[in-house]
Amino acid sequence: MLEFVLVNNTSFFKLVLNIFFFSLVPFIVLYIFMRLHVVSDLEITDMKERTLYFSLVVLYYVLVSYLYRGELFMFTCAVSIVISMLCMTLINTKWKISGHLTLDTLIFFSLASISKLFLLLMLLLPLVAYTRIKLKKHTLLQTVFGVILGCVTFWVTNLIIENNL
């Protein structure tokens, strides 16, 4: 399947477009927010700033979900991100959870649902957790709960979508 994506120009274009929609747009918005002083830093350390940004990202991924409603895999990914971002928005009003690990876990499981080869990406999760802890951005508990939230969100979203098709 991966070879087809790399050989077929249409599929390669769709891959680039998906990467743009799923990762670059939220980062560009964050960068613009930082330049406009809506957020104070790229880590969004202020809880109020984080809640505003997360809420806008949720709205963005609701739109992306709508746009991908015809493609089951992409739709499921977008809905999973909406659910995880809603959970992170709620959690982050009282406590900090690792969004990096939540979304990485979610994305890695989503890719593994296409090909078990992507399960190897799970080996990166401890490295991401270590980095977040070493940089003093999160505690061990916050990183562990990020992974748990990513797993739960993936499985719940897939159960909901599979049972409604």
C-alpha positions as CSV (number, residue, x, y, z in Angstrom):
1,M,0.0,0.0,0.0
2,L,2.8,2.4,0.9
3,E,4.5,1.8,-2.5
4,F,1.3,2.7,-4.3
5,V,1.1,6.0,-2.4
6,L,4.7,6.9,-3.4
7,V,4.3,5.8,-7.1
8,N,0.9,7.2,-7.9
9,N,1.0,11.0,-8.3
10,T,-2.6,11.5,-7.3
11,S,-2.1,9.5,-4.1
12,F,1.1,11.4,-3.4
13,F,-0.8,14.7,-3.8
14,K,-3.6,13.5,-1.5
15,L,-0.9,12.4,1.1
16,V,0.7,15.9,1.0
17,L,-2.8,17.5,1.2
18,N,-3.7,15.3,4.2
19,I,-0.4,16.2,6.0
20,F,-1.2,19.9,5.3
21,F,-4.8,19.6,6.7
22,F,-3.9,17.5,9.7
23,S,-0.7,19.1,10.9
24,L,0.5,22.2,9.2
25,V,-2.7,24.3,9.4
26,P,-3.0,24.1,13.3
27,F,0.7,24.9,13.6
28,I,0.4,27.9,11.2
29,V,-2.6,29.1,13.3
30,L,-0.5,28.7,16.5
31,Y,2.4,30.6,14.9
32,I,0.0,33.5,13.8
33,F,-1.4,33.5,17.3
34,M,2.1,33.9,18.7
35,R,2.9,36.7,16.4
36,L,-0.3,38.5,17.3
37,H,0.4,37.9,21.0
38,V,-2.8,35.9,21.4
39,V,-0.5,33.2,22.9
40,S,2.7,33.9,24.7
41,D,4.7,30.9,23.5
42,L,4.6,27.8,21.2
43,E,4.1,25.5,24.2
44,I,1.0,27.5,25.2
45,T,1.9,27.3,28.8
46,D,-0.9,29.7,30.0
47,M,-4.1,27.6,30.6
48,K,-6.5,30.3,29.3
49,E,-4.5,30.6,26.1
50,R,-4.4,26.8,25.8
51,T,-8.2,26.6,26.2
52,L,-8.8,29.2,23.5
53,Y,-6.3,27.6,21.1
54,F,-7.6,24.0,21.7
55,S,-11.2,25.2,21.2
56,L,-10.3,26.7,17.8
57,V,-8.4,23.5,16.8
58,V,-11.5,21.5,17.7
59,L,-13.6,23.7,15.4
60,Y,-11.1,23.3,12.7
61,Y,-11.1,19.5,13.0
62,V,-14.9,19.4,13.0
63,L,-14.6,21.2,9.6
64,V,-11.9,18.7,8.4
65,S,-14.2,15.8,9.6
66,Y,-17.0,17.2,7.4
67,L,-14.7,17.6,4.4
68,Y,-13.4,14.0,4.8
69,R,-16.8,12.4,5.4
70,G,-16.5,10.3,2.2
71,E,-13.2,8.8,3.1
72,L,-13.6,6.5,6.1
73,F,-10.0,6.4,7.3
74,M,-9.4,10.2,7.1
75,F,-12.9,10.8,8.6
76,T,-12.1,8.5,11.5
77,C,-8.8,10.2,12.1
78,A,-10.4,13.7,12.1
79,V,-13.2,12.6,14.4
80,S,-10.7,11.0,16.7
81,I,-8.7,14.2,16.9
82,V,-11.9,16.2,17.6
83,I,-12.8,13.9,20.5
84,S,-9.2,13.9,21.9
85,M,-8.9,17.7,21.6
86,L,-12.3,18.1,23.3
87,C,-11.1,15.9,26.2
88,M,-7.7,17.8,26.3
89,T,-9.6,21.1,26.4
90,L,-11.7,20.0,29.3
91,I,-8.8,18.4,31.2
92,N,-6.5,21.4,30.6
93,T,-8.9,23.7,32.4
94,K,-7.8,22.0,35.7
95,W,-4.7,20.0,34.9
96,K,-2.1,19.7,32.1
97,I,-2.0,16.6,30.0
98,S,0.5,15.9,27.2
99,G,-1.1,16.8,23.9
100,H,2.0,15.5,22.1
101,L,1.6,12.0,23.5
102,T,-2.2,12.0,23.1
103,L,-2.0,12.9,19.4
104,D,1.1,10.8,18.7
105,T,-0.6,7.8,20.2
106,L,-3.8,8.4,18.3
107,I,-2.0,8.9,15.0
108,F,0.3,5.9,15.5
109,F,-2.7,3.6,16.3
110,S,-4.6,5.0,13.3
111,L,-1.7,4.2,11.0
112,A,-1.3,0.8,12.5
113,S,-4.9,0.1,11.6
114,I,-3.8,0.3,8.0
115,S,-0.6,-1.7,8.3
116,K,0.8,-3.4,11.4
117,L,4.2,-2.2,10.3
118,F,3.3,1.2,11.7
119,L,3.1,-0.4,15.2
120,L,6.9,0.2,15.2
121,L,6.1,3.9,15.6
122,M,4.9,3.0,19.1
123,L,8.6,2.6,20.0
124,L,8.9,6.4,19.7
125,L,6.4,7.1,22.5
126,P,8.8,6.6,25.3
127,L,11.3,8.9,23.6
128,V,8.6,11.6,23.2
129,A,7.6,11.1,26.9
130,Y,11.2,11.3,28.0
131,T,11.8,14.5,26.0
132,R,8.7,16.2,27.4
133,I,9.7,15.3,30.9
134,K,13.4,16.3,30.4
135,L,12.3,19.6,29.0
136,K,10.2,20.1,32.1
137,K,7.0,20.5,30.0
138,H,5.2,17.6,31.7
139,T,5.5,15.2,34.6
140,L,5.6,11.4,34.1
141,L,1.9,11.2,35.1
142,Q,0.9,13.8,32.5
143,T,2.7,11.9,29.8
144,V,1.2,8.6,30.8
145,F,-2.3,10.1,30.8
146,G,-1.6,11.5,27.4
147,V,-0.9,8.0,26.0
148,I,-3.9,6.6,27.8
149,L,-6.2,9.4,26.4
150,G,-4.8,8.7,22.9
151,C,-5.5,4.9,23.2
152,V,-9.0,5.4,24.6
153,T,-9.9,8.0,22.0
154,F,-8.8,5.8,19.2
155,W,-10.7,2.8,20.4
156,V,-13.9,4.7,21.3
157,T,-14.0,6.6,18.0
158,N,-13.5,3.4,16.0
159,L,-16.2,1.6,18.0
160,I,-18.7,4.5,17.5
161,I,-18.0,4.8,13.7
162,E,-18.0,1.0,13.1
163,N,-21.3,0.6,14.9
164,N,-22.9,3.4,13.0
165,L,-22.0,2.2,9.5
